[in-house]
């Protein structure tokens, strides 16, 4: 089953970055449409799609992106795709040859942000690797020869208080991405939750139907086996009946022969 992950990164009130991970086709298009369709009615003017982790995209996905681009273009904005993979870049290039107003493509997110009028936008790189739109995995702890675990990250330091008691220092709060004013993303989040609930309900319904179909198939096989057994028994009874009929005919013939003989002889 194909899956699509959508992550919203607001830059300012007029610019929104949408990071896509997975596959975009007919099945997953409604998931993306739930986020893109309300944007033309919101203050957002520029939508930048980070497609570096989009493994597959067909014409249905491009139609959804093009529809959002046309709607934003009507109010002075645009939609752009950044860091697409080579197959997606070739597909967009073919579509651009037929439609001159097709959404633009940029090799890097910095170029896409510059096209939206964002002069500079920097984020702190996560520890352990570069930013790749996906959560990074913390390495497992290593063991020494004696079985003791080596610490792979710095533990919180201990601070001594009065009386000899020790307490741990509270970790620094991580920066929170800005949220557009006016709560324009709230309907998108609610729509996404509703779609996830509907998908879960449909999955449960399909599971129940599959269980019913399996049970009906098992019952059908059992009934077919019983029919075969009954047919075999009927054939066996028919053979026995024919044998009994033939034996009775011979006995009747053997009893009548002496009587007929006596009548002819007299």
N, C-alpha and C positions, 0 to 999 in steps of 0.2 A: 504494500500500500504506500502510495506516494504521500509525502508530508512536506509542509512548508512552514517555516518559522519566520515571523515578522516582528521586527524590533524597531520602535520609534525612538529617534534621537532628535529632540527639538534643538535647533540652533538659536533661533530667536522667534519673534512672533510671526514672521513672514517666511521663514525657511525651516524645512523639516527634512531630516535624513531618515530614510527607511532602509534598514539592513535586511536583506532576504537571504535565507539559508534553506537549502533543500531543492525541491523541484516544483516548477510552476507550469501547470497544464490545465486541462479541462476540470480535473477533479479538485485541484487546489485553488483555482481562480476565484471562487466565492470567498475564500479566506482573505485574499488580497483585496478583493472588491469591497469587503466590509470596512477596510481602512481607507481606501482611496476615494470611494464614492462621496463621502461627506466633505472631503477637503475643498472642492470648489466653492462650497457654501460657508467656508470658514475663513479666518483672516490669512491663512497660509497662501502664499503666492508662488513659492518655489519648492518643489519636491525633488530631492536627490536620492536616487535608488542606488544603494551600495550592493552591487551584484557580484562581488568577488567570490562569495560562497554559494552562489546560485548554480547548482550543478547542471540543471536542465531547464529549458524554457522553450515552449512551442509557440505557434501562432496565436493560440488563445491567450497566453500570457502577454504577448506583445500587443494584442488588441486591447486588453485591459489597460496597459500602460499608455497606449496611444490615446484611448478615450479620455483618460485623466489629463494627459498633456493638452489635448484640444480644449478641454473645459478650463484649464488654467490659462491657456493661451488667450482665451476669450476675455479674461479679466486682467491681462497684462503680465501673467506669470508664465511658468513653463515647468516641465518635468524633464529630468536628465538622468541618464544611467552612467554610473562610474564603475570602473574596474571590471568590465564584463569579461567573461572567458572567451577564448577564440571562437567556439561555435556560435555563441550568442552574438558576438561582434559581427560575424559574417552574415547571420540572419538579419540583424538590424541594418547592415549595409545594403542588403538586397531590398529590404522594404524601403529604405531611404531613396533608392533609385526610382521607385514608383511614386513616392510621395515626398515632395520637397519640404513639407512642413512636419516631417516625422521628428520625434524627440531626439535631441543631440546625445552624443556619446563622448565620454571623457576617459582618458587612460588612468587618471588618478582622481581621488576625492578632492585634492587641493584645487585642481582645475575646475571641477564641478562647483565647488564653493565659490571660486572666483567668478564664475558665470552668474551666480546668484547674488553677487555684490557683497559677499563676505570677505573682507580683506584678510583676516587672519583668524584661524580657529585651531587651537592646540588642546590636546588632552594628554594627561599623564599616562604613559605607557604602563600596563599592568606588570607586576614583577614576574620574572621568569620568561619573558618573551615579548614579541611585538604584538600590537593590536591587530587581531584577525577576525573581529566580529563574533567570535565564539568564546565561551568560557575556557580558560586554560586549566590544565590538570596539575595539581600539586604532586611532586614526586613522592614515592613511598619512602618511609624511613629505612635506612640501611642498618645492618646489624654488624657489630664487631665480632671478632673471633670468639670472644667469651659469651656472646649472646646478648650483650648490652646494646641498646638502641642509640644510634647517633641522632642528634637533633638536626633536623633539616630546616628549621626556621627559628628565628630569635624568639625566645620566650619572654613574656612580660616581666620587667624587672620588679623586684620586691623593695618596698619602701618601709623603713622602720618607723613606727609611731611610738608615742610615749607609752611606757609600760612594757615594752618589749614585743608588742603585737606586730604582726606583719600584714600588709595589705598589698594587693596587686594594683599597679597603675592602670587606669582605664585607657583603652586604645583610643587613638585619635579618630574622630569621626570622618568618614569618607565623604568626598564632595558629592553633592546631589545635582543631577542634570536639571537645568531650568525647565520649567513647564510653561507652555504658552498661557497667557492671561485669558480670562474669560471662560476657562474650562472647556476649550474646544475639543480636547482629546477625550473627555469623559464619555460622550456618545460612542466614540470608536471603541473604547475599552468595554463598555457595556454590550455593544454589538458583538465584539469578539467573544465575550463570555457567553452570550446567548447562542452563538454559532457552535461553540465548544459543547454546550449542554445539548444542543440538537444533535450534534455528531455523536455524542455519547449515547443518547437515547436511541438513535438509529442503529448504532452498533449493537446495543442490547437487544433491539427488536430483531435484527438479522440473526443474532446468536440464538434467540428463541425459535425463530423460524427454521433455522438449520437443525436444531435439536428435534423439532417436530418432524422435519423431512427425514431425518435419520431414523427416527422411531417408526414412521410410516413405511420406510423402505425395509426395515427389519421385519415388520409385521407382514409385508407383502411377500418377502422371501419365505417366512414361516408358512403362510397360507399356500404358496406354490408347492412347497415340500409336502404339505398335507394332501394337496390335490394329486400329486404324483403317487403318493402312497395309496390313496383311494383308487386311483386308476389301475395301479398294479394289482390291488386286491380284487377289483372287478374282473380284470382279465383272468386272474387265477380261478375265481369262482366260475367264470364262463367255461374255462377248460374243464373244470371238474364236473360241471353240469352236462357238458357234451359227453364226457366219459360215462357218466351215470346213465344218460339217455341211451347210448350205444349198448351198454351192458344190459339194460332192461329190455331192449328190442331183441337181443339174442336170447334172453331167457324166455320171452314170450314165444319166439319162434320154436325153441326146443320143446316147449310144452305142447304145442299144437301139432307137431309132426306125428306122434304116435296115434292120436285120435284120427287124423286124416288117413293115416295108413290103415287103421282098423275099418274105417268106413269104406275105403276102396276095396279092401280084401273081402268084406262081407258081401 
